[in-house]
Amino acid sequence: MQYNSSMLSTCSENRIAFGGPQGPAGLSPGRQAEACPTWDKLQVVQASEVRLRGHGRFLAAAAHNGAAGAILLLLAAAPLGAQNGWFQPSLLEKPEVHKAIQSVDDRATGIVDEWIRLVETPAPSGKEQVRAKYIRAEMEKLGLSEIRTDDWSNVSGVRQGTGGGPTVVFAAHMDTVFPEGTDLKVKREGDILRAPGIGDDTSNLMAVLEMFRALNRGGVQTKGDLIFLASVQEEVGLLGAKHWLETSGYKPDLFIATDLSSNQVWYGAFRIDQFKFFYTSPGAHTLESRGAPSPSKAVAKAITALYEIPLPPAAEGFDTFKLPTINIGMLGGGTVVNAIPREAWFTVDLRSLDSATQDRLESSVVTTARHAAEAEGVGFRMEKKMGIDYSKARPKEERLNHPLVQTAVATSNYFRKPGTPAIKAQDAGSTDANIAVSMGIPAVAVGAVIENMPHRLEENAEASSMVPGIKSLIALAVATTTH
């Protein structure tokens, strides 16, 4: 990337503008210095990373390299990008915001202890009621208004603003993918917490709850309303958030799903379709099974054929995620060992980055599954879930450049773990924010904790990442509701 003098205004214009989507590492998009003010301290961490220590102003000079050297050093550390976010670090210097943030430090141990208790409270999809009761009680202690538990067990409450600002939803889902009976005991190994569901999404549920508490402790007043949505059945099709957005009567201006690791910001929506294919027959005794049509054989043939469907090259930039993808996640059928089953079935989870690819692959999946039934001479039927209509979704560039997304990138970078790569927004999404995206509501997905191996028994998270993650959510909440 080349930089030139046109990117930089002069001191005579009383402004130094930095042209980067995140500015120096840890700073906000478009952070600018006015009237050639001063830096507190400048520390070069590495060639690609420059951090400012303290919250003082920028200095248009460097002790060793002079003004031009300091400015060029900062420019070199920050690639060009959109600069339309709402976050400025000066926001954190406001007494009430500073007090809110400081209060999180003061409660660090208690937060982690409560997080562990939440993790050890079972909440399989569709059975979130115990967590829902706890969250509702905490909302009542916070003094939120319009607290509701709807007919799906979604819990929501409103922290009212002073008026004149947008209504912003912070959503975290209460359910986990782990069935009843799973050992949820949290194991601590230094800073690492290990347990099924320690990250997805119990960590973010805890973080959003504590963010609302911190705003109260600091006496922070926002212009816009903040809605806390603790949703259900996210893991089985984003069903709770869909129901809430369609039936609650609220029309949020912005929607933030807290459902990622803290080193991620997503502004898109994967196309997701889920199928259940059934194969049927009259059934027969084992001794009559040789050569007879069998749902089991149809399932076996269908699964083999589905995994042979050609897929486009995996999209780059998604770490361990590989898209598009076809996954068979569940299989079942039969009632006894010594008979042809009257029914056998399996599920398919199909995910792509765009509607055209998804539609093409869906056609191939359904055709392949049906052909297996025809070849085996058994009955066939199917069920389809998800199938979200994205015809109202905003174009990619509009979503990326929306101030909400740029603000989320800025706050996430400001509070990210030192020494870690800069966080960039990705056109991805498999969270409750997908529903908002499909409805044309500006939406983003973020996270509060560094977590690993979600949806696995080995899931783990860094305990020390919770406090800065909550601070990042505080900054995001204040910036989005007071701009």
C-alpha positions as CSV (number, residue, x, y, z in Angstrom):
1,M,0.0,0.0,0.0
2,Q,1.4,3.4,-1.0
3,Y,0.8,6.6,1.0
4,N,1.3,10.1,-0.2
5,S,1.0,13.7,1.1
6,S,-2.6,14.0,-0.1
7,M,-3.6,11.6,2.7
8,L,-2.3,14.0,5.3
9,S,-3.5,17.5,6.1
10,T,-1.2,20.2,7.5
11,C,-0.9,21.7,10.9
12,S,-2.0,25.0,9.4
13,E,-5.3,23.3,8.9
14,N,-5.3,22.3,12.5
15,R,-5.7,18.6,11.8
16,I,-3.7,15.5,11.3
17,A,-5.8,12.7,9.7
18,F,-4.8,9.1,9.9
19,G,-6.1,7.0,6.9
20,G,-6.8,3.6,8.3
21,P,-9.7,1.4,9.2
22,Q,-8.2,0.9,12.7
23,G,-5.5,3.5,12.8
24,P,-2.5,2.6,15.0
25,A,-3.1,-0.9,16.5
26,G,-5.6,-0.6,19.3
27,L,-7.1,2.8,18.2
28,S,-10.3,3.7,16.6
29,P,-11.1,4.2,12.9
30,G,-10.5,7.7,11.7
31,R,-9.0,8.8,15.0
32,Q,-7.7,12.3,14.3
33,A,-5.6,14.9,16.1
34,E,-6.6,18.5,16.1
35,A,-4.4,21.6,16.4
36,C,-1.2,19.4,16.2
37,P,-1.6,18.3,19.9
38,T,0.6,15.9,21.9
39,W,1.0,12.2,22.5
40,D,1.5,10.9,26.0
41,K,4.0,8.2,25.1
42,L,4.8,6.3,21.9
43,Q,6.0,2.8,22.0
44,V,7.0,0.8,18.9
45,V,6.0,-2.7,19.7
46,Q,6.9,-4.2,16.3
47,A,7.3,-3.1,12.7
48,S,3.6,-3.6,12.0
49,E,2.2,-2.5,15.3
50,V,2.2,0.9,17.1
51,R,0.4,1.5,20.3
52,L,-0.4,4.7,22.2
53,R,-0.1,4.4,26.0
54,G,-2.5,6.5,27.9
55,H,-5.4,8.6,26.5
56,G,-3.5,11.8,25.7
57,R,-3.5,13.5,22.3
58,F,-1.4,12.9,19.3
59,L,2.0,14.6,18.9
60,A,3.0,15.7,15.5
61,A,6.7,15.1,16.3
62,A,8.9,12.2,17.4
63,A,12.0,12.5,19.5
64,H,14.2,10.6,17.0
65,N,12.6,10.8,13.6
66,G,11.0,14.2,13.7
67,A,7.4,15.1,12.8
68,A,7.4,13.5,9.3
69,G,8.9,10.3,10.7
70,A,6.3,10.0,13.4
71,I,3.4,10.6,11.1
72,L,4.7,8.3,8.4
73,L,5.4,5.6,11.0
74,L,1.8,5.8,12.1
75,L,0.5,5.8,8.5
76,A,2.6,2.8,7.6
77,A,1.0,0.9,10.5
78,A,-2.5,1.6,9.3
79,P,-3.9,0.6,6.0
80,L,-6.5,2.7,4.3
81,G,-10.2,2.0,4.8
82,A,-13.5,3.4,5.7
83,Q,-13.5,6.0,8.5
84,N,-17.1,6.4,9.4
85,G,-17.3,4.8,12.9
86,W,-18.8,6.5,15.9
87,F,-16.1,5.5,18.5
88,Q,-13.5,8.0,19.7
89,P,-11.2,7.0,22.6
90,S,-12.1,10.4,24.2
91,L,-15.5,8.8,24.9
92,L,-13.8,6.7,27.5
93,E,-12.6,9.7,29.4
94,K,-16.0,10.9,30.2
95,P,-16.3,10.5,34.0
96,E,-19.4,8.3,33.9
97,V,-18.0,6.0,31.2
98,H,-14.6,5.9,33.0
99,K,-16.4,4.9,36.2
100,A,-18.3,2.2,34.4
101,I,-15.2,0.7,32.9
102,Q,-13.3,0.9,36.2
103,S,-16.1,-1.0,37.9
104,V,-15.5,-4.0,35.7
105,D,-11.9,-4.2,37.0
106,D,-13.2,-4.1,40.5
107,R,-15.5,-7.0,39.9
108,A,-13.2,-9.2,37.8
109,T,-13.1,-12.2,40.2
110,G,-16.9,-12.1,40.8
111,I,-17.6,-11.9,37.1
112,V,-15.6,-15.1,36.3
113,D,-17.2,-16.9,39.2
114,E,-20.7,-16.0,38.0
115,W,-19.7,-17.0,34.4
116,I,-18.7,-20.5,35.7
117,R,-22.1,-20.8,37.5
118,L,-23.9,-20.0,34.3
119,V,-21.9,-22.5,32.3
120,E,-22.7,-25.2,34.9
121,T,-26.5,-24.5,34.5
122,P,-27.7,-26.8,31.7
123,A,-29.4,-25.0,28.8
124,P,-29.9,-27.4,25.8
125,S,-31.8,-25.8,22.9
126,G,-35.5,-25.7,23.8
127,K,-34.7,-26.1,27.5
128,E,-33.3,-22.8,28.5
129,Q,-35.9,-22.0,31.2
130,V,-33.6,-22.1,34.2
131,R,-31.1,-19.7,32.6
132,A,-34.0,-17.6,31.4
133,K,-35.4,-17.3,34.9
134,Y,-32.0,-16.2,36.2
135,I,-31.4,-13.6,33.5
136,R,-34.9,-12.2,34.0
137,A,-34.3,-11.8,37.7
138,E,-31.0,-10.0,37.0
139,M,-32.8,-7.7,34.5
140,E,-35.3,-6.8,37.3
141,K,-32.4,-6.0,39.6
142,L,-31.0,-3.7,36.9
143,G,-34.3,-1.8,36.8
144,L,-34.8,-2.4,33.1
145,S,-38.2,-1.6,31.8
146,E,-40.6,-3.7,29.6
147,I,-39.1,-6.9,30.9
148,R,-40.7,-9.8,29.0
149,T,-40.4,-13.6,28.8
150,D,-42.2,-14.5,25.6
151,D,-43.9,-17.7,24.6
152,W,-40.5,-19.1,23.4
153,S,-38.7,-18.2,26.6
154,N,-36.8,-15.3,25.0
155,V,-36.1,-12.7,27.7
156,S,-35.8,-9.0,26.9
157,G,-35.6,-5.8,28.8
158,V,-35.0,-2.1,27.9
159,R,-32.5,0.3,29.4
160,Q,-34.2,3.6,28.4
161,G,-32.3,6.4,26.9
162,T,-32.9,10.1,27.2
163,G,-34.2,10.4,23.7
164,G,-32.9,11.3,20.3
165,G,-30.8,8.3,19.7
166,P,-31.2,4.9,18.0
167,T,-32.6,1.8,19.6
168,V,-29.8,-0.8,19.8
169,V,-30.2,-4.5,20.6
170,F,-27.5,-6.5,22.3
171,A,-28.4,-10.1,21.9
172,A,-26.7,-13.2,23.4
173,H,-28.3,-16.7,23.2
174,M,-28.9,-18.8,26.3
175,D,-28.9,-22.2,24.7
176,T,-25.9,-24.5,24.0
177,V,-25.5,-27.5,21.6
178,F,-24.9,-30.0,24.4
179,P,-27.7,-32.4,25.4
180,E,-29.0,-33.0,28.9
181,G,-26.6,-35.2,31.0
182,T,-23.5,-33.6,29.6
183,D,-20.8,-33.0,32.2
184,L,-20.6,-29.2,32.5
185,K,-18.2,-29.0,35.4
186,V,-15.7,-26.2,34.6
187,K,-12.0,-27.1,35.0
188,R,-9.5,-24.3,35.6
189,E,-6.0,-24.6,34.3
190,G,-4.3,-21.3,35.1
191,D,-6.0,-18.7,32.9
192,I,-7.8,-21.4,30.8
193,L,-11.4,-22.4,31.6
194,R,-12.5,-25.7,30.1
195,A,-16.1,-26.9,29.8
196,P,-18.7,-27.5,27.1
197,G,-20.4,-24.2,26.5
198,I,-17.8,-22.1,28.3
199,G,-17.6,-19.9,25.2
200,D,-20.6,-20.3,22.9
201,D,-22.5,-18.5,24.1
202,T,-22.4,-18.4,27.9
203,S,-19.3,-16.1,27.9
204,N,-21.1,-13.5,25.9
205,L,-24.4,-13.8,27.9
206,M,-22.3,-13.1,31.0
207,A,-20.5,-10.2,29.3
208,V,-23.7,-8.5,28.1
209,L,-25.3,-8.8,31.5
210,E,-22.2,-7.3,33.2
211,M,-22.1,-4.5,30.5
212,F,-25.6,-3.4,31.5
213,R,-24.6,-3.5,35.2
214,A,-21.5,-1.5,34.6
215,L,-23.5,1.2,32.7
216,N,-25.7,1.5,35.8
217,R,-22.8,1.6,38.2
218,G,-21.2,4.4,36.2
219,G,-24.5,6.3,35.9
220,V,-24.1,6.3,32.1
221,Q,-27.0,7.9,30.2
222,T,-27.4,7.2,26.6
223,K,-29.6,9.0,24.1
224,G,-30.9,5.8,22.5
225,D,-32.6,2.8,24.2
226,L,-30.5,-0.3,24.8
227,I,-32.4,-3.6,24.6
228,F,-30.9,-6.7,26.3
229,L,-32.1,-9.8,24.4
230,A,-31.3,-13.2,25.9
231,S,-32.5,-15.4,23.0
232,V,-33.3,-19.1,22.8
233,Q,-32.8,-21.9,20.2
234,E,-30.1,-20.1,18.4
235,E,-28.3,-23.4,17.9
236,V,-31.2,-25.0,16.1
237,G,-31.9,-22.4,13.5
238,L,-31.7,-18.9,15.1
239,L,-35.4,-19.5,16.0
240,G,-35.6,-17.4,19.1
241,A,-34.3,-14.3,17.7
242,K,-36.4,-14.7,14.5
243,H,-39.5,-15.1,16.7
244,W,-38.6,-12.0,18.8
245,L,-37.8,-9.8,15.9
246,E,-41.0,-10.7,14.1
247,T,-43.4,-10.6,17.0
248,S,-42.0,-8.4,19.9
249,G,-43.2,-5.2,18.3
250,Y,-39.8,-3.6,18.7
251,K,-38.2,-2.1,15.6
252,P,-34.5,-1.8,16.5
253,D,-32.3,0.6,14.5
254,L,-29.2,-1.5,15.1
255,F,-28.7,-5.2,16.1
256,I,-25.6,-6.5,17.8
257,A,-25.2,-10.3,18.3
258,T,-22.6,-11.1,20.9
259,D,-21.8,-14.6,19.8
260,L,-18.2,-14.8,18.6
261,S,-14.7,-14.8,20.0
262,S,-13.4,-11.4,20.9
263,N,-11.0,-11.5,17.9
264,Q,-13.8,-11.6,15.4
265,V,-16.2,-9.1,13.9
266,W,-18.8,-10.4,11.4
267,Y,-21.1,-8.2,9.3
268,G,-22.6,-10.7,6.9
269,A,-24.8,-13.8,7.0
270,F,-23.9,-17.3,5.8
271,R,-26.7,-18.9,3.8
272,I,-27.8,-21.8,5.9
273,D,-30.3,-24.5,5.1
274,Q,-31.0,-27.6,7.1
275,F,-32.7,-30.7,5.9
276,K,-34.0,-34.0,7.3
277,F,-34.4,-36.7,4.7
278,F,-36.6,-39.7,5.5
279,Y,-36.6,-43.1,3.7
280,T,-39.5,-45.6,4.3
281,S,-40.6,-49.1,3.6
282,P,-43.1,-51.7,4.9
283,G,-40.2,-53.4,6.9
284,A,-39.5,-57.1,7.2
285,H,-37.8,-59.7,9.3
286,T,-34.0,-60.0,9.0
287,L,-34.5,-63.4,7.3
288,E,-36.5,-61.7,4.6
289,S,-34.1,-58.8,4.2
290,R,-31.7,-60.2,1.6
291,G,-32.2,-58.3,-1.7
292,A,-35.2,-56.4,-0.3
293,P,-35.5,-52.6,-0.5
294,S,-34.2,-51.1,2.7
295,P,-34.3,-47.5,4.0
296,S,-30.9,-48.2,5.6
297,K,-29.2,-48.9,2.3
298,A,-30.9,-45.8,0.8
299,V,-29.5,-43.7,3.6
300,A,-26.0,-45.2,3.1
301,K,-26.1,-44.6,-0.6
302,A,-27.4,-41.0,-0.2
303,I,-24.8,-40.0,2.3
304,T,-22.0,-41.4,0.1
305,A,-23.3,-39.5,-2.9
306,L,-23.8,-36.3,-1.0
307,Y,-20.2,-36.2,0.1
308,E,-19.2,-36.6,-3.6
309,I,-21.0,-33.5,-4.7
310,P,-18.4,-31.1,-6.1
311,L,-17.9,-28.0,-4.0
312,P,-16.3,-24.7,-5.1
313,P,-12.8,-23.9,-3.6
314,A,-13.0,-23.1,0.1
315,A,-13.3,-19.3,0.7
316,E,-10.2,-17.7,2.2
317,G,-9.9,-15.8,5.4
318,F,-12.1,-17.8,7.7
319,D,-9.4,-19.6,9.7
320,T,-10.6,-23.1,10.4
321,F,-14.0,-22.5,8.8
322,K,-14.3,-23.9,5.2
323,L,-17.2,-22.7,3.0
324,P,-19.3,-23.8,1.3
325,T,-19.8,-27.0,3.1
326,I,-22.2,-30.0,3.3
327,N,-22.4,-31.8,6.7
328,I,-24.4,-34.8,7.8
329,G,-24.8,-34.3,11.5
330,M,-27.5,-36.8,12.6
331,L,-28.7,-40.2,11.6
332,G,-31.5,-42.4,13.0
333,G,-34.0,-45.1,12.3
334,G,-35.3,-48.5,13.1
335,T,-36.6,-49.9,16.4
336,V,-35.1,-53.4,16.6
337,V,-31.9,-55.1,15.5
338,N,-33.5,-58.0,13.6
339,A,-35.7,-56.2,11.0
340,I,-35.5,-54.0,8.0
341,P,-36.4,-50.5,9.5
342,R,-39.7,-49.0,8.5
343,E,-37.9,-45.7,8.5
344,A,-34.4,-44.3,8.5
345,W,-33.3,-40.7,8.3
346,F,-30.4,-38.3,8.3
347,T,-29.9,-34.5,8.5
348,V,-27.9,-32.2,6.2
349,D,-26.5,-28.8,7.2
350,L,-25.7,-26.8,4.1
351,R,-23.8,-23.5,4.3
352,S,-22.5,-21.0,1.7
353,L,-21.4,-17.4,1.5
354,D,-23.9,-16.3,-1.1
355,S,-27.4,-17.1,-2.3
356,A,-26.5,-18.2,-5.8
357,T,-24.1,-20.9,-4.5
358,Q,-26.5,-22.0,-1.8
359,D,-29.4,-22.4,-4.3
360,R,-27.3,-24.4,-6.7
361,L,-26.0,-26.7,-3.9
362,E,-29.5,-27.1,-2.4
363,S,-30.8,-28.3,-5.7
364,S,-27.9,-30.9,-5.9
365,V,-28.5,-32.0,-2.3
366,V,-32.2,-32.6,-2.7
367,T,-31.9,-34.3,-6.1
368,T,-29.1,-36.6,-4.8
369,A,-31.1,-37.5,-1.7
370,R,-34.2,-38.3,-3.7
371,H,-32.3,-40.3,-6.3
372,A,-31.1,-42.6,-3.6
373,A,-34.6,-43.5,-2.6
374,E,-35.6,-44.1,-6.2
375,A,-32.6,-46.4,-6.8
376,E,-33.4,-48.4,-3.7
377,G,-37.1,-48.6,-4.3
378,V,-38.2,-47.0,-1.0
379,G,-40.4,-44.1,0.0
380,F,-39.0,-40.6,0.4
381,R,-40.0,-37.3,2.1
382,M,-38.1,-34.4,3.5
383,E,-38.3,-31.5,5.9
384,K,-36.5,-28.2,5.5
385,K,-35.5,-25.7,8.2
386,M,-34.0,-22.2,8.1
387,G,-34.4,-21.1,4.5
388,I,-34.0,-17.4,5.5
389,D,-35.0,-14.9,2.8
390,Y,-32.2,-12.5,2.2
391,S,-33.9,-10.5,-0.5
392,K,-34.1,-7.5,1.8
393,A,-30.5,-7.7,2.9
394,R,-28.3,-4.6,2.2
395,P,-25.5,-4.9,-0.3
396,K,-22.1,-6.1,1.0
397,E,-20.3,-2.8,0.7
398,E,-23.2,-0.9,2.4
399,R,-23.1,-3.4,5.3
400,L,-19.3,-3.2,5.6
401,N,-19.1,0.6,5.5
402,H,-22.0,1.1,7.9
403,P,-20.9,3.0,11.0
404,L,-22.1,0.2,13.2
405,V,-19.6,-2.3,11.7
406,Q,-16.8,0.3,11.7
407,T,-17.5,1.1,15.3
408,A,-17.4,-2.6,16.3
409,V,-14.1,-3.0,14.6
410,A,-12.7,0.1,16.4
411,T,-13.9,-0.9,19.9
412,S,-12.8,-4.5,19.4
413,N,-9.3,-3.4,18.3
414,Y,-9.0,-0.8,21.1
415,F,-9.5,-3.5,23.7
416,R,-8.0,-6.5,21.9
417,K,-5.3,-8.6,23.6
418,P,-1.8,-7.0,23.2
419,G,0.3,-8.6,20.5
420,T,-2.6,-10.2,18.7
421,P,-3.4,-9.5,15.0
422,A,-5.6,-6.5,14.1
423,I,-9.2,-7.5,13.9
424,K,-10.9,-7.0,10.5
425,A,-14.6,-7.2,9.7
426,Q,-15.6,-10.3,7.7
427,D,-18.5,-10.9,5.4
428,A,-19.6,-13.9,7.5
429,G,-22.4,-14.8,9.9
430,S,-24.1,-17.7,11.6
431,T,-25.6,-15.9,14.6
432,D,-28.8,-14.2,15.5
433,A,-27.5,-11.2,13.5
434,N,-28.4,-13.2,10.4
435,I,-32.0,-12.6,11.0
436,A,-31.5,-8.8,11.3
437,V,-29.3,-8.8,8.2
438,S,-32.2,-10.6,6.3
439,M,-34.6,-7.9,7.4
440,G,-32.4,-5.0,6.3
441,I,-31.5,-4.0,9.9
442,P,-27.9,-2.8,10.3
443,A,-26.3,-5.7,12.2
444,V,-23.0,-7.0,13.4
445,A,-21.7,-9.9,15.4
446,V,-18.9,-9.5,18.0
447,G,-17.5,-11.3,21.0
448,A,-16.2,-10.6,24.5
449,V,-13.9,-13.5,25.2
450,I,-11.1,-15.4,23.5
451,E,-12.6,-18.8,23.1
452,N,-11.6,-22.0,21.3
453,M,-13.1,-25.2,20.0
454,P,-16.8,-24.3,20.2
455,H,-19.4,-27.1,19.9
456,R,-16.9,-29.6,21.3
457,L,-16.5,-31.2,24.7
458,E,-13.0,-29.7,24.7
459,E,-14.3,-26.1,24.4
460,N,-12.2,-23.6,26.4
461,A,-11.8,-19.9,27.0
462,E,-9.3,-17.4,28.5
463,A,-10.6,-16.1,31.8
464,S,-8.6,-12.9,31.7
465,S,-10.1,-11.9,28.3
466,M,-13.5,-11.4,29.9
467,V,-12.8,-8.0,31.5
468,P,-11.4,-6.2,28.4
469,G,-14.2,-7.9,26.4
470,I,-16.9,-6.3,28.7
471,K,-15.1,-2.9,28.4
472,S,-15.3,-3.3,24.6
473,L,-19.0,-3.9,24.8
474,I,-19.4,-0.8,27.1
475,A,-17.6,1.3,24.5
476,L,-19.7,-0.1,21.7
477,A,-23.0,0.4,23.6
478,V,-22.2,4.1,24.4
479,A,-20.8,4.9,21.0
480,T,-23.8,3.5,19.1
481,T,-26.4,5.1,21.4
482,T,-24.9,8.6,21.8
483,H,-23.6,9.5,18.4
